[in-house]
Amino acid sequence: MGQQAYSWLPPQASAESILIDKLFSFMTAVGTFIFNGVVGTLLYSVLFQRAAKYDPSDGPPIEGNVKLEIIWTGIPILLILWIGTVSYQTYDQMGILGSMTQKTMETVETVPAEPTQKVATSVEESATSAPIEVHSRQWAWEFRYPKEGVSSTELHLPVNQRAKFKLTSEDVIHGFFVPAFRVKQDIIPGKEIDFSFTPIREGRYRLRDSLYSGTYFAANQTDVVVESEAAYQKWLQTAAKTTPTAAANVAQTEFAQAEKTSVSLGWATVKPAPAPIVNYSNQPNTSQPTPQFEEEPHE
Amino acid sequence: MSNASVETRPNSQLAAPDPQQPEPGAPENWRRFFSFSTDHKVIGIQYIVTAFVFFLFGGLLAMVMRGELITPDADLVDRTVYNGLFTMHGTIMLFMWTFPMLNGLANYLVPLMIGARDMAFPRLNAIAFWLVPIFGVILTASFFVPGGPSQSGWWAYPPVSLQNPTGNLINGQSLWLVAVALSGVSSIMGAVNIVTTIFRMRAPGMGWFKMPAFVWTVFSAQIIQLIGLPALTAGAVMLLLDLTTGTSFFDPVKGGDPVLYQHFFWFYSHPAVYVIVLPIFGVFSEIFPVYARKPLFGYKVVVVSSLLITVLSLVVWVHHMFASGTPGWMRMLFMFSTMAISIPTGIKVFAWVATVWGGKLRLTSAMLFGLGGLSTFLFAGITGIMLSSAPFDIHVNNTYFVVGHFHYVINGAVVMGFYAAIYHWFPKMTGRMYYEGLGKLHFALTFIGINLIFLPMHPLGLMGMPRRVASYDPEFAFWNVIASLGGFLLGVSTLPFILNMLSSWTRGEQAGDNPWRAIGLEWLVSSPPPHENFEEIPIIVSPPYGYGSDEPLVSNNPKGTFEESAASTQIANLAGEAN
């Protein structure tokens, strides 16, 4: 069962996913053993220890057994310490979460979605690997590569390199979640959160908003593309030359449609923020999410 | 011990048209269930029936949700409607079904089990109950205000819960918060009453270690209510102030801290799971000995582990926030505290298995629901330990894995435990037997339905499907279709139950005092028990689960005289009027 557990999970596309899958497989093995033991015992009783129809007698008056009770307290304690230690080491090795710093919120006057100026000002930062800025809002993802002056609604990452992020939200709490990477972090408005992980497998994966963020929460998804260093650089260069345009946005499209119809079938909603204006956008005006990562046989 | 008439009977003064206290359970007196009765048995049944009506309502909302999720697109209802539905489903199921239902069981059983004539504060008890329909109406009314009900999930995390797109002062969210705050007040009243009753009103001879396990678990659970509920109620009031008067406790734009709300919320709402599940542990501990004809294995350890759970449950709340704005050290600390809670829980599970083992089993509906609830709880416990491991939780946090785990606890263990309790004590409450065949059909449908709907949620979560989504990627469709079918089956499963209860209550066979040959004070009195329960306060001389031995539980006859029970009731009534 522990081995089978691997097949229930998405492809392992990050260094972290290997650690987490190992942990899950271990816990599944232990859990299966306990579950089968207890349910098997119960089933045996149910099948073979039933009272005969007119048998009014009682079972043996056993009130306890100190030795047995010590065993079934002791073994779980050891198991828990074991699982706890393995989990602690796993978390330590992942090291995904950096510092969290306070950040003053933008007020309604400084409306979001004016990325062009901002990207320009942050070009001066010339750190070798400046973290990618993740801007989340109701309901769009926007990724800014400050050094290269690129903004995109699709996240591109070079394979086998530590990817670093600065997570910010412009309105409510969102969740940065890529199932194939097994990483997740809530993005708290008013905070700037350092986050990092290492993608190790090229491909296209799904990035989802994981913390409920209002009406179009379910549509607040995009793609992550992990590619070779060369392809990544090429993408950055092409994108930098493209003039920023408004990206397609499911929330915007659906909201506009709903406004047009005369009879409202829904309840009140927050108006979606304007579609982000970016150099590169995926999702060519479709309200349907594109298919997931390409499936590969999993060993 | 014949102080049969020292207590006042406020009800005979309040119920104006009928000065004589009606006999609980007598069908001609059904009107008392709609009155301000102070009899703990009437209030218990009032709680149970009210809660069950809301259970059906919440279940209906869930079935609409499953209808939406049977296809990947958001096509059955508007996204805003879906969001309102899951918010109200969660809220109704917890605050209108689970908690009132638990209070109903505790109300009915605790005084009977400890040999008391009523709760410590009968009027407070009635007020606590009557708040339930009041906030139930407020909550339901929020469907009809402009803009619809709250759409922020039952956690009501700010800033989403503060956004108020309608701009009105009276909106779904503010009504929701008023209802939750009132529910908190009602539950605190209930908790004060139950804890006091258990402390002060036990019959002579009933030391702590002669108390039935159910009473122990209710006690442990209500202590959590007393410690935790003020935090939630305060959080709800602060959020209401943020929403209506423009304070900024939690609004980040004005410098508030939205994560602080999460601490307030989970400081209560995690222990709340133990408030819910502990009395169900108690139900298991009561039911397995009766139908296995064996004493509860390791009684003292089992009841003390309830208190251990109480203590530990107060220091685990951050495990709901492993992916939130929490630093690494906090995640690790709460990972270990959360794992520790599985030890007292494990002790209980093993003790139940040992109780059943080697017994003489009778698979009545109550026993089937008990065993079914135990096995689903075990499954939920194992996924619970997985979730407590912070690095793994980071992957499945806020996915359907959590939804599956939670519903295995709540719908698997708790609702099946409720059904077990209802079947077990139905003859006591109504004086009539239910139909065993319908009960077994009900069990089969429920058990299959629960596994069919909630098991597929685990692979969905592992694959990365977030919870609370109205639409999803097509790769998730397969498991969602199965879950939806299971959901509809679960809806259908309530029909034989309702049919069984209604027809048995009116036309079932007479039950007698103790149809299960169970040991316990409640089984020593008539079914349904007379007003004030005990003609003579029982004197307890034995521990509670004496199956297989011949020791008597009490040294006197709590029913008064056997021969002239009718006459003695009359005397009691006369004595009551004399007071």
Interface residues (C-beta under 8 A of the other chain):
Chain A: W8 L9 P10 L19 I20 L23 F24 M27 T28 G31 I34 F35 V38 V39 T41 L42 S45 V46 Q49 R50 A51 D55 P56 S57 D58 G59 P60 P61 I62 E63 G64 N65 L68 E69 W72 T73 P76 I77 I80 I83 G84 S87 Y88 T90 Y91 M94 I96 L97 M100 M105 T107 D171 V172 I173 G175 F177 P179 A180 R182 V183 K184 Q185 D186 I188 P189 G190 K191 I193 R206 R208 D209 S210 L211 Y212 S213 G214 T215 Y216 F217 A218 A219 Q221 E254 A258 L265 G266 W267 A268 T269 V270 K271 Q288 P289 P291 Q292
Chain B: D73 A74 V77 D78 R79 T80 V81 N83 G84 P146 G147 G148 P149 Q151 S152 G153 Y157 P159 V160 Q163 P165 T166 N171 G172 P252 V253 G255 D257 P258 V259 A292 R293 K294 P295 L296 F297 G298 Y299 K300 V301 A323 S324 G325 P327 G328 R331 M332 M335 F336 M339 A340 S342 I343 G346 I347 V349 F350 A351 V353 A354 V356 W357 G358 G359 K360 L361 R362 L363 L371 L374 S375 L378 F379 I382 T383 I385 M386 S389 A390 P391 F392 I394 H395 N397 N398 T399 P459 L462 M463 G464 P466 R467 R468 V469 A470 S471 Y472 D473 P474 E475 R517 Y545 G546 Y547 G548 S549
